[in-house]
Amino acid sequence: MRELFLEIWTSVRRNKLRTCLTGFSVAWGIFMLVILLGSGNGLKHGVESNFGDYAVNSIELYGGWTSMPYKGYQKGRRIRLYNNDLEIIAREFAEVDEVAANAWFSGQTATYGKEFTSVWLRGALPKIAELEGLKLSAGRFVNDTDIKERRKSIVIDAPMRRILFKGEDPLGKEVKVGTAVYTVIGVIEGDAQRNSSSCYIPLTTGQLLYNANNPVINSAIITVRGLETDEAMADFEQRLLHRLAAEHDFAPEDRSAIWLDNMMERYKSFSMVFTGINFFIWTIGLGTLLAGIVGVSNIMLVTVSERTAEFGIRKALGAKPASIIRLILTESVMITAAFGYIGMVLGVAVMEGVDFVMKQSGGQDDGMGTIFLDPTLDLGVAVSATVVLVAAGLVAGYVPAYRAAQLKTIDALRYNK
């Protein structure tokens, strides 16, 4: 094996410039592949981060406006969802796992001592924290007792904690929101640099204080199970809309009366898009790498041509064709792998640098979500790139190796004479 490597090293030293120029094309190809894959991962991670821990098997329902007359009602009638609709959905649909709801109330001014800030109040049921993936940095979220007893409990967010409490522990403290006084029971994580706040109170408390006990809700969130196909999901949505149509007297086929935001469908659509993006990236990257492979194949053909007489002597001394093939293939793989890893390391370094700069600068836009995050390669991609490099070396060396193995001893000995 040592002699084999020495022969390869001697061959490379004999053609330094040609080998380096050819190797550069391989390094550039794998460098561009890594950059493209890293950028694709960054885009994918950014979009996935916007889903956060939100339940991807969830469907959100909003009340809308009718688009057609029905049973004497004119079109354009406002349809609202109520607490009773939640009970119907939970009771009559076996596919439904969890049910929760939101209600938004008017903006208020929150004060604590001499500090104040503007906040939006959001009435919620306990399951909202789980379904929307809310993370608590302190305390707890709204629970069933808060809902049943209509407690004046509030879960504040990071901006409100920063502005009102100035680093003080807010749990158990009382804050005045509008004319009502609430006890802080928890703090949710969030962007502490933002100056707008959205706080959670028990849904029943908000309906009592701000809606004159009207049990209206702005949105219902449900999670479903057992719907493995698009047909099953479509059938469930149709049955759900028909049941709500019967409850609220609108046409069952009127899709404007109740709006459905199916998180599963959105997630599947994004997955399909990124599958297409990955296919496109690999196609472009491998096409770029192919140029380098052709270059390596050409240099190996030249090497075979220059060493034809040498191969003839080897055969005359009893060397088998397999040994010559092994020599050519090994040299091809080593050139491809060596320069390919240089390109891979540089590509990974660039992506890590981009990731570092993004983390230092915050990596987010103005609170509207992240579109590019963690543009780095995982282990699976690195292994795939390694396999591509080895395969590229074998492909590049196959034709020259086959040509060298097919040389007749007498023709090889007379070559260039």
ZIUR-V415611 format. One record per residue. RES is the residue in one letter. PSI is psi in radians with two decimals (999 if undefined). OMEGA is omega in degrees with one decimal (NA if undefined). Layout:
BEGIN
{{RES & PSI & OMEGA} {RES & PSI & OMEGA}}
END
This chain:
BEGIN
{{M & -0.66 & 179.6} {R & -0.74 & 178.5} {E & -0.63 & 179.6} {L & -0.81 & 179.5} {F & -0.64 & 178.1} {L & -0.69 & 177.5} {E & -0.74 & 179.7} {I & -0.75 & 179.1} {W & -0.71 & 178.5} {T & -0.72 & 179.1} {S & -0.72 & 179.7} {V & -0.74 & -179.7} {R & -0.54 & -178.8} {R & -0.46 & -178.4} {N & 1.04 & -174.2} {K & -0.97 & -174.5} {L & -0.78 & -178.7} {R & -0.72 & 179.5} {T & -0.74 & -179.0} {C & -0.74 & 179.9} {L & -0.72 & 178.4} {T & -0.72 & 178.7} {G & -0.55 & 178.6} {F & -0.68 & 179.6} {S & -0.62 & 176.3} {V & -0.80 & 180.0} {A & -0.71 & 179.6} {W & -0.70 & 179.5} {G & -0.82 & -178.9} {I & -0.55 & 176.1} {F & -0.82 & 179.8} {M & -0.63 & 177.5} {L & -0.76 & -180.0} {V & -0.74 & 179.7} {I & -0.78 & -179.4} {L & -0.77 & -179.9} {L & -0.71 & 178.2} {G & -0.73 & 178.2} {S & -0.72 & 176.6} {G & -0.72 & 177.3} {N & -0.69 & 179.1} {G & -0.75 & 178.3} {L & -0.74 & -179.9} {K & -0.81 & -179.8} {H & -0.63 & 178.7} {G & -0.79 & 179.6} {V & -0.74 & -179.9} {E & -0.58 & 179.9} {S & -0.47 & 177.9} {N & -0.44 & 172.2} {F & -0.54 & -179.4} {G & -2.37 & 177.1} {D & 0.31 & 178.1} {Y & 2.34 & -177.8} {A & 2.04 & -177.2} {V & -0.18 & 176.3} {N & 0.55 & -175.7} {S & 2.74 & 174.9} {I & 2.28 & 178.6} {E & 2.34 & -177.9} {L & 2.34 & 177.0} {Y & 2.53 & 171.6} {G & 2.50 & -178.7} {G & -2.56 & 178.1} {W & 2.44 & 179.5} {T & 2.54 & -178.9} {S & 0.05 & 179.2} {M & 2.61 & 177.8} {P & 2.66 & -178.9} {Y & 2.22 & 177.3} {K & 0.75 & 177.6} {G & -0.20 & 177.0} {Y & 2.46 & 175.7} {Q & 2.77 & 175.9} {K & 2.79 & -177.9} {G & 0.15 & 179.7} {R & 2.38 & -179.6} {R & 2.27 & 176.3} {I & 2.20 & 178.8} {R & 2.61 & 176.2} {L & 2.60 & -177.4} {Y & 2.96 & 177.9} {N & -0.62 & -178.9} {N & -0.55 & 178.6} {D & -0.60 & 178.1} {L & -0.73 & 179.6} {E & -0.68 & 178.7} {I & -0.81 & -178.0} {I & -0.79 & -178.4} {A & -0.61 & -174.6} {R & -0.62 & -168.4} {E & -0.09 & -178.2} {F & 1.93 & -176.9} {A & -0.41 & -178.2} {E & -0.31 & -176.3} {V & 2.24 & -178.5} {D & -1.01 & -179.8} {E & 2.64 & 178.3} {V & 2.34 & 177.1} {A & 3.02 & -176.9} {A & 2.74 & 175.8} {N & 2.63 & 170.1} {A & 2.26 & -179.0} {W & 2.37 & 179.7} {F & 2.90 & -172.8} {S & 2.71 & 178.3} {G & 2.54 & -177.3} {Q & 2.90 & 172.8} {T & 2.15 & 179.2} {A & 2.36 & -179.6} {T & 2.56 & 173.2} {Y & 1.95 & -174.0} {G & -2.17 & 179.3} {K & -0.04 & -177.6} {E & 2.62 & 178.7} {F & 2.76 & 177.8} {T & 2.78 & 177.7} {S & 2.39 & -178.6} {V & 2.73 & 170.3} {W & 2.30 & 179.0} {L & 2.41 & -178.6} {R & 2.00 & 176.2} {G & 2.35 & -174.9} {A & 2.69 & 170.1} {L & 2.78 & -173.9} {P & -0.62 & -175.6} {K & -0.22 & 180.0} {I & -0.71 & -178.8} {A & -0.72 & -179.1} {E & -0.78 & -174.8} {L & -0.59 & -179.7} {E & 0.03 & 176.2} {G & 0.58 & 179.0} {L & 2.40 & -179.4} {K & 2.24 & -179.6} {L & 2.31 & 173.7} {S & -0.26 & 177.8} {A & 2.62 & 174.9} {G & -2.58 & -175.3} {R & 3.04 & 176.5} {F & 3.08 & 175.9} {V & 2.36 & 179.2} {N & -3.14 & -176.1} {D & -0.59 & 179.1} {T & -0.70 & 176.2} {D & -0.72 & -179.1} {I & -0.82 & -175.8} {K & -0.74 & -175.1} {E & 0.06 & -179.6} {R & 0.85 & -178.6} {R & 2.64 & 174.5} {K & 1.18 & 178.0} {S & 2.61 & -179.5} {I & 2.44 & 173.6} {V & 2.01 & -176.5} {I & 2.98 & 178.5} {D & 3.12 & -174.6} {A & -0.75 & 178.0} {P & -0.71 & -179.3} {M & -0.68 & 178.1} {R & -0.73 & -177.7} {R & -0.74 & -174.4} {I & -0.80 & -173.1} {L & -0.66 & -168.9} {F & -0.19 & 172.1} {K & 0.78 & 179.0} {G & -0.14 & 178.8} {E & 2.59 & 177.3} {D & 2.05 & -175.6} {P & -0.26 & -174.1} {L & 2.28 & 179.8} {G & -0.18 & 179.3} {K & 2.73 & 179.1} {E & 2.28 & 176.5} {V & 2.55 & 178.7} {K & 2.12 & 178.6} {V & 1.92 & -172.4} {G & -2.10 & 177.9} {T & -0.05 & -177.5} {A & 2.62 & 178.8} {V & 2.22 & -177.6} {Y & 2.64 & 175.1} {T & 2.25 & -178.8} {V & 2.13 & -179.9} {I & -0.22 & -178.2} {G & 2.88 & 177.8} {V & 2.21 & 177.2} {I & 2.60 & 177.7} {E & 2.74 & 179.1} {G & -3.02 & 179.5} {D & 1.79 & -176.2} {A & -0.21 & -179.5} {Q & -0.23 & 178.8} {R & 2.65 & -177.1} {N & 0.00 & 177.2} {S & 2.49 & -175.4} {S & 2.56 & 174.0} {S & 2.07 & -173.5} {C & 2.70 & -176.4} {Y & 2.34 & 173.1} {I & 2.84 & 176.7} {P & 2.41 & -178.1} {L & -0.78 & -177.1} {T & -0.58 & 177.8} {T & -0.78 & 179.5} {G & -0.71 & 178.9} {Q & -0.64 & 180.0} {L & -0.80 & -173.1} {L & -0.61 & -170.5} {Y & -0.24 & -179.8} {N & 0.30 & -179.2} {A & 0.68 & 179.3} {N & 0.34 & 174.8} {N & 2.11 & -173.1} {P & 0.66 & -179.7} {V & 2.55 & 176.3} {I & 2.70 & 178.4} {N & -0.61 & 179.8} {S & 2.59 & 173.3} {A & 2.41 & 177.5} {I & 2.22 & 178.3} {I & 2.61 & 170.3} {T & 2.55 & -175.9} {V & 2.79 & 178.7} {R & 2.72 & 175.1} {G & 0.08 & 179.5} {L & 1.52 & -171.4} {E & -0.30 & -176.2} {T & 2.82 & 177.4} {D & -0.61 & 179.9} {E & -0.73 & 179.3} {A & -0.69 & 178.9} {M & -0.76 & 179.7} {A & -0.70 & 178.8} {D & -0.72 & 178.6} {F & -0.80 & -179.8} {E & -0.69 & 179.7} {Q & -0.79 & 179.4} {R & -0.65 & 179.3} {L & -0.79 & 179.9} {L & -0.66 & 178.6} {H & -0.69 & -179.8} {R & -0.72 & 178.5} {L & -0.55 & 176.6} {A & -0.72 & 178.2} {A & -0.58 & -178.9} {E & -0.62 & -173.3} {H & 0.11 & 176.3} {D & 1.01 & 168.6} {F & 2.83 & -176.4} {A & 2.30 & -177.7} {P & -0.50 & -178.8} {E & 0.06 & -178.9} {D & 1.74 & -176.9} {R & -0.10 & 178.2} {S & -0.28 & -177.0} {A & -0.71 & 176.2} {I & 2.17 & 178.7} {W & 2.35 & 178.0} {L & 2.22 & 174.2} {D & 1.71 & -174.9} {N & 1.86 & -178.8} {M & -0.56 & 178.5} {M & -0.75 & -179.9} {E & -0.70 & 178.4} {R & -0.74 & -178.9} {Y & -0.71 & 178.1} {K & -0.67 & 179.3} {S & -0.77 & 178.0} {F & -0.69 & 179.3} {S & -0.73 & 178.7} {M & -0.69 & 178.9} {V & -0.78 & -177.5} {F & -0.46 & 171.7} {T & -0.75 & 176.8} {G & -0.70 & 178.8} {I & -0.76 & 179.0} {N & -0.71 & 177.6} {F & -0.75 & 179.6} {F & -0.76 & -179.1} {I & -0.82 & 179.8} {W & -0.63 & 179.0} {T & -0.83 & 179.3} {I & -0.78 & -178.7} {G & -0.78 & -179.8} {L & -0.56 & 175.7} {G & -0.72 & 176.9} {T & -0.72 & 179.2} {L & -0.54 & -180.0} {L & -0.63 & 177.8} {A & -0.70 & 177.2} {G & -0.67 & 179.3} {I & -0.72 & 178.1} {V & -0.69 & 178.2} {G & -0.76 & 178.1} {V & -0.73 & 178.8} {S & -0.71 & 179.2} {N & -0.77 & -179.3} {I & -0.57 & 177.5} {M & -0.59 & 175.2} {L & -0.73 & 177.2} {V & -0.71 & 179.1} {T & -0.76 & 178.3} {V & -0.74 & 179.9} {S & -0.75 & -178.6} {E & -0.46 & -175.0} {R & 0.33 & -179.2} {T & -0.83 & 179.7} {A & -0.68 & 178.5} {E & -0.73 & 179.2} {F & -0.59 & 176.8} {G & -0.77 & 178.3} {I & -0.73 & 178.8} {R & -0.77 & 179.9} {K & -0.67 & 178.9} {A & -0.54 & 179.4} {L & 0.06 & 174.1} {G & 0.14 & 178.7} {A & 2.39 & 179.3} {K & 2.67 & 178.0} {P & -0.56 & -179.5} {A & -0.61 & -179.9} {S & -0.65 & 178.2} {I & -0.72 & 176.8} {I & -0.76 & 179.5} {R & -0.70 & 179.9} {L & -0.84 & -177.7} {I & -0.79 & -179.2} {L & -0.70 & 179.8} {T & -0.76 & 178.7} {E & -0.75 & -179.7} {S & -0.79 & -179.5} {V & -0.70 & -178.0} {M & -0.75 & 178.2} {I & -0.81 & -178.9} {T & -0.80 & -177.6} {A & -0.74 & -177.2} {A & -0.91 & -179.5} {F & -0.57 & 178.1} {G & -0.71 & 179.2} {Y & -0.56 & 174.2} {I & -0.82 & 177.3} {G & -0.69 & -179.5} {M & -0.77 & -179.6} {V & -0.75 & 178.6} {L & -0.73 & 178.7} {G & -0.79 & 178.3} {V & -0.70 & 179.1} {A & -0.74 & 178.9} {V & -0.78 & -179.4} {M & -0.66 & 177.1} {E & -0.65 & 176.9} {G & -0.75 & 177.8} {V & -0.76 & 179.6} {D & -0.72 & 179.4} {F & -0.79 & 179.8} {V & -0.72 & -179.4} {M & -0.71 & 179.9} {K & -0.63 & 179.2} {Q & -0.56 & -178.3} {S & -0.01 & 178.0} {G & -0.56 & 174.5} {G & 0.33 & -179.1} {Q & 2.73 & 173.3} {D & -2.84 & -172.4} {D & 0.99 & 175.8} {G & 0.10 & -177.3} {M & 0.11 & 179.0} {G & 2.90 & -178.3} {T & 2.35 & 178.9} {I & -0.17 & -179.5} {F & 2.09 & -173.0} {L & 2.36 & 174.4} {D & 1.13 & -179.0} {P & 1.04 & -177.9} {T & 2.93 & -179.1} {L & 2.47 & 175.0} {D & 3.06 & -176.1} {L & -0.66 & -179.0} {G & -0.71 & 179.4} {V & -0.69 & 178.3} {A & -0.73 & 177.7} {V & -0.73 & 178.9} {S & -0.73 & 178.7} {A & -0.64 & 177.2} {T & -0.77 & 177.6} {V & -0.70 & 178.3} {V & -0.72 & -179.9} {L & -0.84 & -179.5} {V & -0.78 & 178.8} {A & -0.67 & 179.4} {A & -0.73 & 178.2} {G & -0.71 & 178.8} {L & -0.74 & 179.3} {V & -0.75 & -178.7} {A & -0.58 & -176.4} {G & -0.14 & -173.3} {Y & -0.89 & -177.2} {V & -0.86 & 176.6} {P & -0.70 & -179.6} {A & -0.75 & 178.6} {Y & -0.72 & 179.8} {R & -0.73 & -179.9} {A & -0.67 & -178.4} {A & -0.48 & -176.7} {Q & -0.10 & -179.7} {L & 2.35 & 173.4} {K & 2.47 & -174.2} {T & -0.82 & -176.5} {I & -0.66 & 179.2} {D & -0.64 & 180.0} {A & -0.70 & -179.6} {L & -0.53 & -179.1} {R & 0.00 & -176.5} {Y & 2.34 & 179.3} {N & 0.35 & 177.9} {K & 999 & NA}}
END
